[in-house]
Amino acid sequence: MKHRHGHIKRSGFAFWLYHWSAIIRSNFKGLVFVGAIVLISMLLANNKEVHDSTHLAATAFAILIGAVLSPVFFKYQHPLQAGVHFSAKKLLRLGIILYGFNVTLTELAGVGFWGIVISSIVIVVVFLIARYIGTSVFKLDKETAMLVGAGSAICGAAAVLALESSLKSDSFKGIVAVGTVVVFGLLCMFAYPIAYASGLIPYLDGNGMGVFMGATLHEVANVAGAAEMAKDMAGEAFSQSSANIAIIVKMLRVIMLVPFLLIVTLVFAKNQEAESQVDGKSRKKIQIPWFAFMFLGVIVLNTYIAKFSSVSIIGDFTFANLINTGKYLCTVSIVFAMAALGLQIDLKKFIQAGGKAFGLAFLLCIVLIFGGYFLTLAFKGVLW
């Protein structure tokens, strides 16, 4: 059946199939190029010798390799642009949604109300410092300052990319902010367990150190890596229970990405509207980040199906397999996004704009370390 304009009217499934095949065709070359970087990054991250010597996650390898290959991308930008853009935007949102398979409401309830309080304090204080010190002292634009603040305050690159997507800011600003997260997240990941094992972090037992790690380290991968190293370096002083506390506190910061995105997006939209009324200029329309609600929905789904992990869905494929598949697809999607971001790094612009952003990120890192330490001590007897 045809419409009057000659277009074929397709059934629901046929339309879905045609739609996705068209997306793949239009993005194919860029997706293959980014996919090659993703494959190399994941092979390096899963190589035991490489992992033990670098402790780098696939996301870090992806953005580094992408940055090295960025001249190739800019040289052949026309055939690759669509696929790279698709990876940086669409696959990023998919990865954030699927990130919910890493969290359950049961885990979050384990640290209860006070875990939410300490996470809220960290997020609000760090983000507000970034927003106002970043623009007034470091002379960054509002969006870059907010992106750097989100990465330090919540959950690293995922928060940066989620906020960038909500604000619809320039990709370059997100690239700079992600760079700060990668650098300072890795530095702290190594510094925390070394300092604790050396006795340089007084008055914190293993559980207290777990709270400190979870409340202040940038990425989930940083928390997991630091906790594993602390178990090796500190021995019985830092147990598996301490590592679990670190992960759970960090996951509370992750889940707070949803209300954070809603609040920041709405406040930023109102400010943009007010500015447009003053100077008469039109502003970018900022949309509600629906993918954040989908992320929350996946957490609820994961909480429910985790109770039936051994139950078969089809044949030998169980709900546990479904959860693991969701986690794997989440990792792949985010690694795709990171590789695409790395490819879009213009080194000249990065050097020009990156210095101020890294200065702000360094200040936020100091705030997280010292402010987070005293905040953790203040919650002694409540959280640990």
KADA-V603099 format. One record per residue. N is the residue number from 1. RES is the residue in one small letter. PHI is phi as a letter, one per 40 degrees, with the letter a starting at -180 (999 if undefined). PSI is psi in whole degrees, 0 to 359 (* if undefined). Layout:
n->N res->RES phi->PHI psi->PSI
n->N res->RES phi->PHI psi->PSI
//
This chain:
n->1 res->m phi->999 psi->137
n->2 res->k phi->b psi->148
n->3 res->h phi->c psi->172
n->4 res->r phi->c psi->339
n->5 res->h phi->c psi->359
n->6 res->g phi->g psi->357
n->7 res->h phi->c psi->141
n->8 res->i phi->c psi->131
n->9 res->k phi->c psi->120
n->10 res->r phi->b psi->154
n->11 res->s phi->c psi->169
n->12 res->g phi->d psi->308
n->13 res->f phi->c psi->318
n->14 res->a phi->c psi->320
n->15 res->f phi->c psi->316
n->16 res->w phi->d psi->316
n->17 res->l phi->c psi->316
n->18 res->y phi->c psi->317
n->19 res->h phi->d psi->311
n->20 res->w phi->c psi->328
n->21 res->s phi->c psi->325
n->22 res->a phi->c psi->320
n->23 res->i phi->c psi->315
n->24 res->i phi->c psi->317
n->25 res->r phi->c psi->315
n->26 res->s phi->c psi->336
n->27 res->n phi->b psi->5
n->28 res->f phi->d psi->308
n->29 res->k phi->c psi->315
n->30 res->g phi->c psi->321
n->31 res->l phi->c psi->322
n->32 res->v phi->c psi->317
n->33 res->f phi->c psi->312
n->34 res->v phi->c psi->321
n->35 res->g phi->c psi->325
n->36 res->a phi->c psi->320
n->37 res->i phi->c psi->319
n->38 res->v phi->c psi->315
n->39 res->l phi->c psi->313
n->40 res->i phi->c psi->317
n->41 res->s phi->c psi->317
n->42 res->m phi->c psi->327
n->43 res->l phi->c psi->318
n->44 res->l phi->c psi->316
n->45 res->a phi->c psi->330
n->46 res->n phi->c psi->357
n->47 res->n phi->c psi->121
n->48 res->k phi->d psi->315
n->49 res->e phi->c psi->316
n->50 res->v phi->c psi->317
n->51 res->h phi->c psi->317
n->52 res->d phi->c psi->331
n->53 res->s phi->c psi->333
n->54 res->t phi->b psi->329
n->55 res->h phi->f psi->28
n->56 res->l phi->c psi->138
n->57 res->a phi->c psi->167
n->58 res->a phi->c psi->327
n->59 res->t phi->c psi->319
n->60 res->a phi->c psi->316
n->61 res->f phi->d psi->319
n->62 res->a phi->c psi->314
n->63 res->i phi->c psi->328
n->64 res->l phi->c psi->314
n->65 res->i phi->c psi->319
n->66 res->g phi->d psi->318
n->67 res->a phi->c psi->320
n->68 res->v phi->c psi->323
n->69 res->l phi->c psi->4
n->70 res->s phi->d psi->324
n->71 res->p phi->c psi->326
n->72 res->v phi->c psi->318
n->73 res->f phi->c psi->315
n->74 res->f phi->c psi->332
n->75 res->k phi->c psi->321
n->76 res->y phi->b psi->42
n->77 res->q phi->c psi->322
n->78 res->h phi->d psi->308
n->79 res->p phi->c psi->342
n->80 res->l phi->b psi->341
n->81 res->q phi->d psi->314
n->82 res->a phi->c psi->314
n->83 res->g phi->c psi->322
n->84 res->v phi->c psi->317
n->85 res->h phi->c psi->319
n->86 res->f phi->c psi->318
n->87 res->s phi->c psi->318
n->88 res->a phi->c psi->335
n->89 res->k phi->b psi->297
n->90 res->k phi->c psi->312
n->91 res->l phi->c psi->331
n->92 res->l phi->c psi->311
n->93 res->r phi->c psi->321
n->94 res->l phi->c psi->316
n->95 res->g phi->c psi->320
n->96 res->i phi->c psi->320
n->97 res->i phi->c psi->312
n->98 res->l phi->c psi->345
n->99 res->y phi->d psi->338
n->100 res->g phi->c psi->340
n->101 res->f phi->c psi->351
n->102 res->n phi->c psi->355
n->103 res->v phi->b psi->143
n->104 res->t phi->b psi->153
n->105 res->l phi->c psi->331
n->106 res->t phi->c psi->317
n->107 res->e phi->c psi->318
n->108 res->l phi->c psi->324
n->109 res->a phi->c psi->342
n->110 res->g phi->c psi->328
n->111 res->v phi->b psi->353
n->112 res->g phi->g psi->204
n->113 res->f phi->c psi->317
n->114 res->w phi->c psi->333
n->115 res->g phi->c psi->322
n->116 res->i phi->c psi->321
n->117 res->v phi->c psi->310
n->118 res->i phi->c psi->323
n->119 res->s phi->c psi->319
n->120 res->s phi->c psi->317
n->121 res->i phi->c psi->313
n->122 res->v phi->d psi->312
n->123 res->i phi->c psi->312
n->124 res->v phi->c psi->312
n->125 res->v phi->c psi->311
n->126 res->v phi->c psi->317
n->127 res->f phi->c psi->318
n->128 res->l phi->c psi->322
n->129 res->i phi->c psi->315
n->130 res->a phi->c psi->316
n->131 res->r phi->c psi->314
n->132 res->y phi->c psi->319
n->133 res->i phi->c psi->323
n->134 res->g phi->c psi->321
n->135 res->t phi->c psi->324
n->136 res->s phi->c psi->321
n->137 res->v phi->c psi->312
n->138 res->f phi->c psi->356
n->139 res->k phi->f psi->35
n->140 res->l phi->c psi->156
n->141 res->d phi->c psi->162
n->142 res->k phi->d psi->317
n->143 res->e phi->c psi->316
n->144 res->t phi->c psi->317
n->145 res->a phi->c psi->318
n->146 res->m phi->c psi->322
n->147 res->l phi->c psi->317
n->148 res->v phi->c psi->318
n->149 res->g phi->c psi->318
n->150 res->a phi->c psi->319
n->151 res->g phi->c psi->320
n->152 res->s phi->c psi->325
n->153 res->a phi->c psi->328
n->154 res->i phi->b psi->276
n->155 res->c phi->a psi->43
n->156 res->g phi->g psi->224
n->157 res->a phi->d psi->322
n->158 res->a phi->c psi->319
n->159 res->a phi->c psi->318
n->160 res->v phi->d psi->310
n->161 res->l phi->c psi->325
n->162 res->a phi->c psi->316
n->163 res->l phi->c psi->321
n->164 res->e phi->d psi->318
n->165 res->s phi->c psi->322
n->166 res->s phi->c psi->317
n->167 res->l phi->c psi->345
n->168 res->k phi->f psi->44
n->169 res->s phi->c psi->170
n->170 res->d phi->c psi->141
n->171 res->s phi->d psi->326
n->172 res->f phi->c psi->324
n->173 res->k phi->c psi->320
n->174 res->g phi->c psi->323
n->175 res->i phi->c psi->314
n->176 res->v phi->c psi->315
n->177 res->a phi->c psi->318
n->178 res->v phi->c psi->322
n->179 res->g phi->d psi->320
n->180 res->t phi->c psi->322
n->181 res->v phi->c psi->315
n->182 res->v phi->c psi->313
n->183 res->v phi->c psi->304
n->184 res->f phi->c psi->331
n->185 res->g phi->c psi->317
n->186 res->l phi->c psi->318
n->187 res->l phi->d psi->315
n->188 res->c phi->c psi->327
n->189 res->m phi->d psi->322
n->190 res->f phi->c psi->322
n->191 res->a phi->c psi->321
n->192 res->y phi->d psi->304
n->193 res->p phi->c psi->325
n->194 res->i phi->c psi->314
n->195 res->a phi->c psi->320
n->196 res->y phi->c psi->316
n->197 res->a phi->c psi->334
n->198 res->s phi->c psi->0
n->199 res->g phi->g psi->20
n->200 res->l phi->c psi->359
n->201 res->i phi->b psi->87
n->202 res->p phi->c psi->162
n->203 res->y phi->g psi->6
n->204 res->l phi->b psi->124
n->205 res->d phi->c psi->188
n->206 res->g phi->d psi->315
n->207 res->n phi->c psi->322
n->208 res->g phi->c psi->320
n->209 res->m phi->c psi->325
n->210 res->g phi->c psi->316
n->211 res->v phi->c psi->316
n->212 res->f phi->c psi->314
n->213 res->m phi->c psi->310
n->214 res->g phi->c psi->328
n->215 res->a phi->c psi->343
n->216 res->t phi->b psi->337
n->217 res->l phi->c psi->151
n->218 res->h phi->c psi->301
n->219 res->e phi->b psi->156
n->220 res->v phi->d psi->319
n->221 res->a phi->c psi->325
n->222 res->n phi->c psi->318
n->223 res->v phi->c psi->313
n->224 res->a phi->c psi->317
n->225 res->g phi->c psi->316
n->226 res->a phi->c psi->321
n->227 res->a phi->c psi->318
n->228 res->e phi->c psi->318
n->229 res->m phi->c psi->323
n->230 res->a phi->c psi->323
n->231 res->k phi->c psi->321
n->232 res->d phi->c psi->318
n->233 res->m phi->c psi->322
n->234 res->a phi->c psi->350
n->235 res->g phi->g psi->228
n->236 res->e phi->c psi->342
n->237 res->a phi->c psi->337
n->238 res->f phi->b psi->102
n->239 res->s phi->c psi->180
n->240 res->q phi->c psi->326
n->241 res->s phi->c psi->320
n->242 res->s phi->c psi->320
n->243 res->a phi->c psi->320
n->244 res->n phi->c psi->319
n->245 res->i phi->c psi->318
n->246 res->a phi->d psi->314
n->247 res->i phi->c psi->317
n->248 res->i phi->c psi->316
n->249 res->v phi->c psi->320
n->250 res->k phi->c psi->320
n->251 res->m phi->c psi->331
n->252 res->l phi->c psi->320
n->253 res->r phi->c psi->323
n->254 res->v phi->c psi->312
n->255 res->i phi->c psi->333
n->256 res->m phi->c psi->359
n->257 res->l phi->d psi->326
n->258 res->v phi->c psi->301
n->259 res->p phi->c psi->327
n->260 res->f phi->d psi->311
n->261 res->l phi->c psi->318
n->262 res->l phi->c psi->312
n->263 res->i phi->c psi->310
n->264 res->v phi->c psi->318
n->265 res->t phi->c psi->315
n->266 res->l phi->c psi->317
n->267 res->v phi->c psi->316
n->268 res->f phi->c psi->321
n->269 res->a phi->c psi->319
n->270 res->k phi->c psi->319
n->271 res->n phi->c psi->318
n->272 res->q phi->c psi->319
n->273 res->e phi->c psi->319
n->274 res->a phi->c psi->318
n->275 res->e phi->c psi->322
n->276 res->s phi->c psi->328
n->277 res->q phi->c psi->330
n->278 res->v phi->c psi->310
n->279 res->d phi->c psi->356
n->280 res->g phi->g psi->5
n->281 res->k phi->c psi->148
n->282 res->s phi->c psi->148
n->283 res->r phi->b psi->160
n->284 res->k phi->c psi->136
n->285 res->k phi->c psi->125
n->286 res->i phi->b psi->127
n->287 res->q phi->b psi->154
n->288 res->i phi->c psi->130
n->289 res->p phi->c psi->85
n->290 res->w phi->c psi->332
n->291 res->f phi->c psi->335
n->292 res->a phi->c psi->322
n->293 res->f phi->c psi->323
n->294 res->m phi->c psi->323
n->295 res->f phi->d psi->314
n->296 res->l phi->c psi->322
n->297 res->g phi->c psi->322
n->298 res->v phi->c psi->324
n->299 res->i phi->c psi->315
n->300 res->v phi->c psi->315
n->301 res->l phi->c psi->315
n->302 res->n phi->c psi->321
n->303 res->t phi->c psi->319
n->304 res->y phi->c psi->310
n->305 res->i phi->c psi->342
n->306 res->a phi->c psi->335
n->307 res->k phi->c psi->340
n->308 res->f phi->b psi->36
n->309 res->s phi->d psi->327
n->310 res->s phi->c psi->356
n->311 res->v phi->c psi->135
n->312 res->s phi->c psi->139
n->313 res->i phi->c psi->302
n->314 res->i phi->b psi->118
n->315 res->g phi->g psi->234
n->316 res->d phi->c psi->1
n->317 res->f phi->c psi->111
n->318 res->t phi->b psi->175
n->319 res->f phi->c psi->328
n->320 res->a phi->c psi->319
n->321 res->n phi->c psi->322
n->322 res->l phi->c psi->316
n->323 res->i phi->c psi->314
n->324 res->n phi->c psi->323
n->325 res->t phi->c psi->318
n->326 res->g phi->c psi->318
n->327 res->k phi->c psi->318
n->328 res->y phi->c psi->315
n->329 res->l phi->c psi->327
n->330 res->c phi->c psi->311
n->331 res->t phi->d psi->312
n->332 res->v phi->c psi->316
n->333 res->s phi->c psi->316
n->334 res->i phi->c psi->324
n->335 res->v phi->c psi->320
n->336 res->f phi->d psi->313
n->337 res->a phi->c psi->319
n->338 res->m phi->c psi->319
n->339 res->a phi->c psi->318
n->340 res->a phi->c psi->321
n->341 res->l phi->c psi->317
n->342 res->g phi->d psi->320
n->343 res->l phi->c psi->332
n->344 res->q phi->c psi->7
n->345 res->i phi->c psi->119
n->346 res->d phi->c psi->107
n->347 res->l phi->d psi->323
n->348 res->k phi->c psi->314
n->349 res->k phi->c psi->323
n->350 res->f phi->c psi->317
n->351 res->i phi->c psi->320
n->352 res->q phi->c psi->315
n->353 res->a phi->c psi->339
n->354 res->g phi->c psi->331
n->355 res->g phi->d psi->313
n->356 res->k phi->c psi->319
n->357 res->a phi->c psi->320
n->358 res->f phi->c psi->327
n->359 res->g phi->c psi->316
n->360 res->l phi->c psi->316
n->361 res->a phi->c psi->324
n->362 res->f phi->c psi->316
n->363 res->l phi->c psi->316
n->364 res->l phi->c psi->325
n->365 res->c phi->c psi->318
n->366 res->i phi->c psi->318
n->367 res->v phi->c psi->317
n->368 res->l phi->c psi->316
n->369 res->i phi->c psi->304
n->370 res->f phi->c psi->317
n->371 res->g phi->c psi->318
n->372 res->g phi->c psi->325
n->373 res->y phi->c psi->310
n->374 res->f phi->c psi->329
n->375 res->l phi->c psi->320
n->376 res->t phi->c psi->318
n->377 res->l phi->c psi->324
n->378 res->a phi->c psi->336
n->379 res->f phi->c psi->13
n->380 res->k phi->c psi->135
n->381 res->g phi->g psi->350
n->382 res->v phi->b psi->307
n->383 res->l phi->c psi->336
n->384 res->w phi->a psi->*
//
